[in-house]
Amino acid sequence: MSIYNTPLIRKLLPLLILLSILSTTALALDIQSVIREVEQQYMGTSSRARTTMQVKTSHWERTLEMEAWSLERDYFMVRILEPAKERGVATLKRNREVWNYLPKVDRIIKVPPSMMGGSWMGSHITNDDLVKANHIDEDFQLRLLEETETNYVIECLPKEDAAVVWGKIVYRVRKTPQVPEQIDYFDEEMVRVREIHFDDIQQIGERIVPLRLTVLPLEKPDEMTVLHYRELVYDLDLDESYFSLRNLESR
């Protein structure tokens, strides 16, 4: 008689199958937690940040000083402080919608779906990044590609019904402290077209975060965007009403 056909094994088999399913589910939830932490590392429950963004293209260079506020994963507002000629230009994100305010013409413009892949503030960050980055765990299927002593490598493939611009995203996340080191973005033909590198890791309150991220468009090797967090404060007393079109126009 086979050992797999004994009474004891027959009794234990359902339990073993259940434990296997639970273990697999736990792993999937752990991966989702890692990605969620990476994408919300600068926001927390709520936050305010002062940042410097340097943009270099083949034709020009610019530096912006900005202030930003966030609430959970769905509310975000950022306003340019410097240079003076662009002061007051602002962006508001509520859920999956984005508006820009242009003080020179005193107009609020809603970003249409067709423009989501366009550049944000002239940088190599897109409007779609603002909307979708905090929903990677909802819009993509996640898979652990590799685990080493120091890193996780996680592959994200879009779900069939997800309206996303990337064919694949791959995260390299350090285990201790749990912070991102690099994110690779692939187009629909699975060609790697963009990298984001993270450094200047600092402890901010109880959190450890990389304060500088460098965006590299691989098709334009001489170009880059560097976003550096100069100040970052968590757990502010903010609610949804702060992220309004009226506040978007405030200077």
matplotlib code that plots the C-alpha trace (Angstrom):
import matplotlib.pyplot as plt

x = [0.0, 1.3, 2.0, -0.1, -3.2, -2.9, -5.8, -3.5, -2.3, -5.8, -6.8, -3.9, -4.0, -6.7, -4.8, -1.6, -3.3, -4.8, -1.5, 0.1, -2.6, -2.3, 1.5, 1.2, -1.4, 0.8, 3.7, 1.5, 0.3, 3.9, 4.9, 2.0, 3.0, 6.5, 5.4, 2.8, 5.4, 7.8, 5.2, 3.9, 7.2, 7.1, 3.4, 2.6, -0.8, -0.2, 2.9, 4.4, 7.6, 10.0, 11.8, 14.3, 13.8, 16.6, 15.7, 18.3, 17.3, 19.3, 18.0, 17.8, 18.2, 15.9, 15.7, 12.4, 11.8, 8.5, 6.3, 3.9, 1.2, -0.3, -3.1, -3.1, -2.6, -5.3, -4.7, -1.7, -0.9, 2.3, 3.1, 6.2, 7.9, 10.9, 11.9, 9.7, 8.5, 6.8, 5.8, 2.3, 2.1, 0.4, -0.9, -3.7, -4.4, -7.7, -8.1, -7.2, -7.9, -5.3, -5.6, -3.0, -3.2, -1.5, -1.4, -0.3, -3.6, -5.5, -6.8, -7.3, -6.9, -8.0, -5.5, -7.4, -6.7, -4.9, -2.3, -1.6, 1.6, 2.8, 5.6, 4.9, 6.5, 8.8, 10.4, 10.9, 8.1, 4.7, 1.2, 0.4, 3.1, 1.3, -2.0, -0.9, 2.2, 0.3, -1.9, 0.7, -0.6, -4.1, -3.3, -0.5, 0.0, 3.1, 5.6, 8.8, 11.5, 14.5, 15.4, 19.0, 20.4, 20.0, 17.3, 13.9, 13.4, 9.7, 8.1, 4.8, 2.7, -0.4, -3.8, -5.9, -8.4, -5.9, -5.5, -1.7, 1.1, 3.8, 4.2, 6.2, 7.8, 10.6, 11.5, 14.7, 14.1, 16.7, 15.6, 17.2, 16.2, 13.3, 13.8, 13.9, 17.2, 16.1, 12.9, 12.9, 10.1, 9.4, 7.2, 4.5, 7.1, 9.0, 11.9, 13.4, 12.9, 13.3, 15.1, 14.7, 17.6, 17.3, 20.0, 20.7, 19.0, 18.1, 15.9, 13.0, 11.2, 10.4, 10.8, 13.9, 13.6, 15.9, 15.7, 17.0, 15.6, 17.1, 15.0, 16.9, 15.1, 17.2, 16.4, 17.9, 21.1, 22.1, 18.9, 17.7, 15.5, 16.7, 14.2, 15.7, 13.6, 15.0, 12.3, 9.8, 7.2, 4.7, 1.4, -0.1, -3.6, -5.0, -8.3, -9.8, -11.2, -7.6, -7.1, -9.6, -9.6, -10.0, -6.8, -5.1, -5.4, -3.9, -0.5]
y = [0.0, 3.5, 5.7, 8.4, 6.1, 5.5, 6.7, 9.1, 10.7, 10.9, 12.8, 15.2, 15.9, 18.6, 20.3, 20.2, 21.7, 24.4, 25.3, 25.4, 27.8, 30.0, 30.2, 31.2, 33.9, 35.2, 35.6, 37.5, 39.8, 40.4, 41.4, 43.8, 45.3, 45.9, 47.7, 49.7, 50.9, 51.8, 53.9, 55.6, 56.2, 60.0, 60.3, 58.2, 59.0, 62.7, 64.7, 68.0, 68.3, 70.9, 69.7, 70.7, 69.4, 69.7, 68.9, 68.5, 68.0, 68.2, 71.8, 73.4, 73.0, 74.3, 74.1, 74.3, 74.7, 73.2, 72.6, 69.6, 68.1, 64.6, 62.6, 58.8, 57.6, 59.6, 63.3, 65.3, 68.9, 70.6, 74.3, 75.9, 78.4, 79.3, 80.6, 83.7, 83.6, 80.2, 80.8, 79.7, 77.0, 74.1, 70.6, 68.9, 65.1, 63.8, 60.1, 59.5, 63.0, 65.7, 69.5, 72.2, 75.8, 78.5, 81.8, 83.9, 83.2, 82.5, 79.2, 75.7, 73.0, 69.4, 67.0, 64.7, 61.0, 61.5, 63.7, 61.4, 60.2, 63.8, 65.4, 66.9, 70.3, 69.7, 66.8, 63.1, 62.3, 61.9, 62.9, 59.2, 58.7, 61.1, 59.2, 55.6, 55.2, 54.8, 52.1, 49.7, 47.0, 47.4, 47.8, 45.2, 41.5, 41.2, 38.4, 37.8, 37.4, 37.0, 37.2, 37.6, 38.2, 41.9, 42.5, 41.7, 41.9, 42.2, 42.1, 44.0, 43.1, 45.0, 43.4, 42.9, 45.6, 48.1, 51.4, 51.8, 53.0, 50.5, 47.0, 46.0, 47.5, 45.9, 47.0, 46.3, 46.8, 46.6, 44.4, 46.4, 49.1, 48.4, 51.1, 51.1, 51.1, 51.1, 50.8, 49.8, 50.7, 48.8, 49.9, 47.7, 45.9, 45.0, 47.4, 49.1, 52.8, 54.4, 53.9, 55.6, 55.4, 56.2, 57.4, 59.8, 57.5, 59.3, 58.7, 61.0, 60.5, 56.8, 56.3, 55.6, 57.0, 57.8, 61.6, 61.8, 60.0, 60.3, 59.6, 58.5, 58.2, 55.5, 56.6, 60.0, 59.2, 62.9, 63.8, 63.3, 64.6, 64.7, 65.2, 65.9, 66.1, 69.0, 68.8, 66.1, 66.1, 63.3, 63.1, 66.5, 67.5, 67.4, 66.2, 65.9, 69.4, 70.8, 69.3, 71.5, 73.4, 76.6, 75.8, 75.0, 78.7, 79.9, 81.6]
z = [0.0, -0.9, 2.1, 0.4, 0.8, 4.5, 6.8, 8.5, 5.3, 4.0, 7.1, 7.0, 3.3, 3.4, 6.2, 4.2, 1.2, 3.3, 4.8, 1.3, 0.1, 3.2, 2.8, -0.9, 0.0, 2.8, 0.4, -2.1, 0.7, 1.8, -1.7, -1.9, 1.4, 0.2, -2.9, -1.0, 1.5, -1.3, -3.2, -0.1, 1.6, 1.2, 2.2, 5.2, 6.5, 5.7, 5.0, 3.9, 1.9, 0.6, -2.5, -5.2, -8.7, -11.3, -14.8, -17.5, -21.2, -24.4, -24.9, -21.5, -17.7, -14.9, -11.1, -9.2, -5.5, -4.5, -1.5, -1.4, 0.8, 0.8, 2.5, 2.3, -1.3, -3.0, -2.2, -3.3, -4.0, -5.0, -5.7, -7.2, -4.9, -7.1, -9.6, -9.2, -12.8, -12.1, -8.6, -7.9, -10.6, -8.9, -9.4, -7.5, -7.5, -6.1, -6.4, -10.1, -11.4, -11.9, -12.3, -13.0, -12.0, -14.1, -12.2, -15.2, -16.9, -13.7, -15.0, -13.7, -16.3, -15.8, -17.3, -19.8, -20.0, -23.3, -21.6, -18.7, -20.4, -20.8, -18.8, -15.4, -14.8, -17.8, -16.0, -16.8, -14.3, -16.0, -15.0, -15.0, -12.3, -10.0, -10.5, -10.7, -8.6, -5.4, -7.0, -8.3, -6.0, -7.4, -11.1, -11.4, -10.7, -8.5, -8.5, -6.6, -9.2, -7.0, -3.3, -2.1, 1.4, 0.9, -1.7, -3.1, -6.9, -7.7, -11.1, -11.7, -14.8, -15.6, -15.0, -18.1, -17.2, -15.9, -17.9, -17.5, -19.8, -18.7, -20.0, -16.9, -13.8, -11.8, -8.3, -6.5, -2.8, 0.0, 2.9, 5.7, 5.9, 3.6, 0.9, -2.9, -4.7, -8.3, -10.3, -14.0, -16.4, -19.6, -22.5, -24.1, -26.2, -23.0, -23.8, -20.7, -21.2, -17.8, -14.5, -11.1, -8.7, -5.0, -2.6, 0.3, 2.8, 6.0, 9.1, 9.3, 12.6, 12.8, 9.1, 7.0, 3.4, 0.5, 0.1, -3.5, -6.5, -10.0, -13.1, -16.2, -19.6, -21.3, -24.8, -23.9, -22.0, -21.6, -19.8, -16.2, -13.5, -9.9, -7.1, -3.7, -0.5, 1.6, 4.3, 5.1, 7.9, 8.6, 10.4, 9.8, 10.7, 7.1, 5.7, 2.2, 2.2, 2.1, -1.4, -3.2, -6.4, -4.3, -2.4, -5.6, -6.6, -3.3, -3.5]

ax = plt.figure().add_subplot(projection="3d")
ax.plot(x, y, z, "-o")
ax.set_aspect("equal")
plt.show()
